[in-house]
Amino acid sequence: MEVTNVMEYQEIARQKLPKMVYDYYASGAEDQWTLQENRNAFSRILFRPRILIDVSKIDMTTTVLGFKISMPIMIAPSAMQKMAHPEGEYATARAASAAGTIMTLSSWATSSVEEVASTGPGIRFFQLYVYKNRNVVAQLVRRAENAGFKAIALTVDTPRLGRREADIKNRFTLPSNLTLKNFEGLDLGKMDKSDDSGLASYVAGQIDRTLSWKDVKWLQTITSLPILVKGVITAEDTRLAIQAGIAGIIVSNHGARQLDYVPATIMALEEVVKAAQGRVPVFLDGGVRRGTDVFKALALGASGIFIGRPVVFALAAEGEAGVRKVLQMMRDEFELTMALNGCRSLKEITRQHVMTEWDLPHILPRL
């Protein structure tokens, strides 16, 4: 079957992967309402395209934290990628580099920061979970810096792991041939089997539930890297994040894997953007599967987007070639969406190019 859009990789991955692994990547928390809504919400945002504009040349380049990238489409952190494919994070890193975009490496990667750095040049961010043992955190951040990573994406929505019922049913645990490579020498690289999700038990034992804004300040004392806060979906937390001196915000609901019945990230985006008032860049993570989704996010004020599951499913299906293809398909769709909306550069994408449910009273003509 010829793959013509990134969503088709999910079914290929479902057929190829063991049930425990596929369910881990695919499922969300509890009723999985937010999981569906992350996608569905995009379908309720419509375009207001402008016509008769010369779109023979389209420029998709942008800068993120001062780093020039080929398009505003980046790779989100996804844990344990060697469960999807033997090359795991190596393949993802090479594909991101080839596409001229940013890869974010998960704390819970099955390849270490040093191993990913060894794949060659590329702009890479490091996603951080804060462990109870702060020496572990400090050591990890230092290693990411030394390996040439350019920013820390601090995940702030996981003081405890969300209730992922598929993982409980499957007694999810990391396959015995794999380890969480960044923690291998610290006796934290393995996950014990448990009566429910092995990952939930691991998080309960290791991740610091006391994490607060003061810890963001602490993190700034141990690294000179810019810190992005990942997991913000309200104006209130946006303002607190800016007060704390962070470099950017990633609007994320953790792929709908934490608290169910939070809004889709595309629905939360504009609230965050308005609260940020242009002081820091705001990025979107969650539910992006089409170039049209990328355009909608940018029209609502995002500086760029991150994709997670499409990368993992393509990795499972076709390895590095699959990840390259996903990035290329998203790029091509986004370029076409820009052209058909009459936009030649990212700065030409405006709020006027989309209409949302909350705009309708202003847009409908008076009868």
TALINWO-V328756 format. One record per pair of residues at least 24 apart in sequence whose ideal C-beta (glycine too) atoms are under 8 Angstrom apart, sorted by the first residue. I is the first residue (numbers start at 1). J is the second residue. Records with the same first field share a line. If there is no record, write none. Layout:
# TALINWO-V328756
I=J, J
This chain:
# TALINWO-V328756
3=317, 325, 329
4=329
5=289, 290, 329, 333
6=289, 290, 307, 310, 313, 314, 326, 329, 330
7=289, 310
9=310, 313, 314, 316, 317, 318, 322, 326
10=309, 310, 313
12=313, 316, 317
13=84, 312, 313, 314, 316, 317
16=316, 317
17=83, 84, 316
19=170
20=170, 171, 172
21=83, 84, 175
22=316
23=166, 167, 169, 170, 172
24=80, 83, 164, 166, 167, 170, 172, 199
25=78, 83, 84, 309, 312, 313, 316
26=166, 309
27=164, 165, 166, 167, 257
28=162, 164, 255, 256, 257, 260
29=162, 163, 164, 256, 257, 258, 259, 260
30=162, 163, 165, 260
31=260, 261
32=256, 260
33=260, 261
34=253, 256, 259, 260, 261, 262, 263, 264
35=255, 256, 257
37=256, 263, 264, 267
38=253, 255, 256, 264, 265, 266, 286, 287
39=264, 287, 289
40=264
41=263, 264, 266, 267, 287
42=264, 266, 287, 288, 290, 292, 293, 296
44=356, 357
45=266, 296, 300, 354, 355, 356
46=354, 355
47=292, 295, 341, 353, 354, 355
48=352, 353, 354, 355
49=340, 341, 342, 353
50=341, 342, 343, 353
51=342
52=342
53=342, 343, 344
54=344
55=338, 339, 342, 343, 344
57=344
58=335, 338, 339, 343, 344, 345
59=344, 345, 346
60=331, 334, 335, 338, 346
61=346
62=303, 304, 346
64=102, 123, 281, 283, 303, 304
65=150, 151, 226, 247, 248, 281
67=102, 123, 150
69=100, 101, 102, 123, 304
70=99, 100, 101, 331
71=99, 100, 101, 330, 331, 334
72=294, 298, 302, 303, 304, 305, 334, 346
73=101, 288, 294, 304, 305, 307, 327, 330, 331, 334
74=101, 102, 103, 104, 283, 304, 305, 306, 307
75=101, 102, 103, 104, 306, 307, 308, 311, 327
76=104, 252, 255, 285, 306, 307, 308, 311
77=104, 105, 106, 107, 125, 127, 153, 155, 308
78=106, 308, 309, 311, 312
79=106, 107, 108, 109
80=106, 108, 109, 110, 174, 178, 180
81=106, 109, 110, 111, 312, 315
82=110, 111, 178
83=110, 174, 175, 178
84=312, 313, 315, 316
85=315, 316, 319
87=319, 320
88=315
89=115, 116
90=115, 116, 119, 320
91=315, 319, 320, 323
92=311, 315, 320, 323
93=119, 120, 122, 124
94=119, 120, 122, 320
95=320, 323, 324, 327
96=122, 124, 323, 327
97=121, 122
98=324
99=324, 327, 328, 331
101=327
102=150
104=153, 306
105=144, 149
107=140, 155, 180, 182
108=180, 182
109=180, 181, 182
110=174, 178, 179, 180, 181
111=181
112=143, 181, 182, 184
113=140, 143, 144, 147, 149, 182
114=143, 147
115=181
116=147
117=147, 148, 149
123=150
124=148, 149, 150
125=149, 150, 151, 152, 153, 228
126=151, 152, 153
127=152, 153, 154, 155, 230
128=152, 153, 154, 155, 219
129=155, 158, 207
130=154, 207, 208, 211, 215, 219
131=188, 206, 207, 208
132=206, 207, 208
133=206
134=218
136=183, 186, 188
137=219, 222
138=222
139=186
140=182, 183
141=219, 222, 223, 225
142=222, 223
143=182
144=225
145=223, 224, 225
149=225
150=225, 226
151=225, 226, 227, 228, 247
152=219, 223, 225, 226, 227, 228
153=227, 228, 230, 250
154=216, 219, 227, 228, 229, 230
155=230, 231, 254
156=211, 229, 230, 231, 232
157=230, 231, 252, 253, 254, 258, 259
158=203, 207, 231, 254, 258
159=207, 208, 209, 211
160=203, 204, 207, 209
161=197, 199, 200, 203, 204, 207, 258
162=254, 257, 258, 259, 260
163=200
164=197, 200, 257
167=196, 197, 199, 200
168=196, 197, 200
171=195, 196, 197, 198
172=197, 198, 199
173=198, 199
174=198, 199
213=240, 244
216=241, 244, 245, 246
217=244, 245
220=245
228=283
230=285
231=258
232=272
233=262, 263, 265, 268, 271, 272
234=268, 271, 272
235=271, 272, 274, 275
236=275
238=271, 272, 275, 276, 282
239=275
241=280
242=276, 279, 280
246=280
247=280
248=280, 281, 282, 283, 303
249=276, 280, 281, 282, 283
250=282, 283, 284, 285, 306
251=282, 283, 284, 285, 286, 302
252=284, 285, 286, 306
253=286
255=285, 286, 308, 309
256=286
266=293, 296, 297, 300
269=297, 300, 301, 302
270=300, 301, 356
273=300, 301, 302
274=301
288=330
290=330, 333
291=330, 331, 332, 333, 334, 335, 336, 337
292=333, 337
294=330, 333, 334, 337
295=334, 337, 338, 341, 343, 349, 353
296=354
298=346, 349
299=349, 350, 351, 353, 354
300=351, 354, 356
301=351
